[in-house]
Amino acid sequence: MRLNACIVQMDIALGHPQLNRERALALTAHLGQQDIILLPELWSTGYDLQRAGELAESLDGITAGIMAEVAKQHQSYVGGSILVRQGEGIYNTFLLFNPAGELAAHYEKAHLFGLMDEHMYLAPGQRLVVAELPWGKAGLSICYDLRFPELYRCYADQGVGLLLISAEWPNPRLEHWRTLLRARAIENQSYVLAANRVGRDKNNGFFGHSLVIDPWGEIEAEGGSEEQVICLELDTERIASARQRLPVLFDRRKELYKE
């Protein structure tokens, strides 16, 4: 099957949700009908974690409503992470809306980045999330999760062939970003769609270089360091083809890996 995917690589105004919502709407306005539109991590607020209690919204808040409207407008699945309050906790949450504007899945970031004090302001997610899409199964993850290959292998074990990653991956670790994304694609024989922001906040600069990588680890599209929208067509039949031609996942010795 063919899948039309767009990655929105945007700058983010720290702590200004309305400005960021308007910017996201401007960047997506011209896209027409798509299958998947992917936004960066915390795209509506940036890493203004000291104000997380003030900025966090509900799963059906204003920002979620904007994502739902974009999904309906473009007849697309729309994903990206925002700050969400659930119960007593605040989570960095990947929301995925379907073309009807309904919340199809949500994933709370499992691995909190200590170097940015995420653990002081956010609660860690307690589950992995697989979304059933018309083109197959998609696994959701956020930024620092990328450094934990176990997460993605769990997704592969559940039949996932499309990995969606929403990120604010900062300078100077561009080669870590590119290498880890290619590794996740190669080792799990999956497509990887990864949206990274550009610009800078008061603490960090961000290099962009959002990527689409095929199940063989080949880069199909890569952004630069400026705001842009990257769109291309994916052939999801390549997932099964890669797994049949090189049956790495089948040849695993799971009985040896148990702790």
C-alpha positions, -999 to +999 in steps of 0.1 A: +000+000+000+010+036-006+011+060+023+016+098+019+034+112+049+043+147+059+067+158+087+062+193+101+097+207+111+089+239+130+104+264+154+086+266+188+080+297+208+088+287+244+057+288+266+035+304+240+008+279+230-013+302+209+017+313+188+027+277+182-008+266+173-010+294+147+024+285+133+015+248+130-018+257+113+001+280+088+026+253+080+000+226+074-026+248+056-014+240+021-009+203+024-042+190+010-052+154+017-025+133+034-023+100+053+000+110+082+011+144+094+037+143+122+046+172+145+076+176+169+078+169+206+060+195+228+052+214+197+027+237+214+048+248+243+084+237+240+104+227+271+089+253+294+087+226+321+089+250+351+054+261+339+042+226+331+014+228+357+001+259+340+006+248+304-006+212+306-040+205+290-065+176+290-068+150+263-096+170+248-082+205+254-075+234+230-044+219+215-059+185+211-088+202+194-065+219+169-049+186+161-083+170+156-093+198+132-061+194+112-068+157+109-103+163+096-093+191+073-066+169+056-083+136+061-052+125+078-038+109+109-021+137+129+004+130+156+027+149+179+034+154+216+021+180+241+019+184+278-012+166+292-025+164+327-040+131+337-051+125+373-024+138+396+004+136+369+016+157+340+029+137+311+047+144+278+020+127+257+020+117+220-015+122+207-026+105+174-059+116+158-076+098+130-091+114+099-125+118+116-108+139+143-111+112+170-083+104+194-070+071+180-041+066+205-021+083+231+013+074+245+030+089+276+068+093+273+083+064+292+120+075+294+124+109+311+156+128+302+175+135+334+198+161+318+168+183+312+152+176+346+121+160+331+117+138+361+112+169+383+081+181+364+067+151+345+055+116+354+068+087+333+046+067+311+039+031+321+029+015+288+038+011+251+012+020+226+006+004+192-019+021+169-038+001+143-037+021+110-050+012+075-014+005+064-005-017+094+006-012+130+024+020+142+045+022+174+045+056+192+076+071+209+091+104+220+126+118+216+148+102+244+130+069+239+151+066+208+181+056+230+163+025+243+163-002+216+142-026+239+112-004+234+113-007+196+120-044+197+089-048+217+070-030+190+085-053+163+074-083+184+039-069+181+040-067+143+048-030+141+063-018+108+060+019+112+077+038+140+065+074+147+089+095+167+082+131+179+113+149+191+131+180+203+166+165+198+192+193+206+226+203+193+253+190+192+241+154+189+231+153+152+251+122+144+236+104+174+201+113+161+209+101+125+227+069+136+201+059+162+172+064+138+189+044+111+197+016+137+161+014+148+149+011+112+176-015+103+173-037+134+135-038+133+131-037+095+106-009+099+099+025+084+109+053+107+092+088+106+109+112+130+099+149+134+125+172+151+121+209+158+144+237+147+154+270+163+164+275+199+150+281+234+168+297+264+188+266+270+193+247+237+196+249+200+178+224+177+191+213+143+160+198+127+171+171+102+137+153+105+140+120+088+121+093+069+141+060+068+130+028+050+131-007+064+166-013+050+180+018+068+181+040+037+173+076+042+144+085+019+140+121+031+159+144+054+151+180+065+176+208+068+180+232+097+151+255+089+114+254+092+099+232+064+074+205+057+087+173+043+063+152+023+068+119+004+051+087-005+060+054+013+055+019+000+045-001+030+050-034+010+087-029+016+083-038+052+072-074+045+097-076+016+126-067+039+116-091+066+112-119+040+145-113+022+164-110+055+145-129+083+164-114+112+134-111+134+125-148+128+161-159+135+162-144+170+171-167+199+147-153+225+154-181+249+190-168+253+180-132+260+159-137+291+174-122+322 
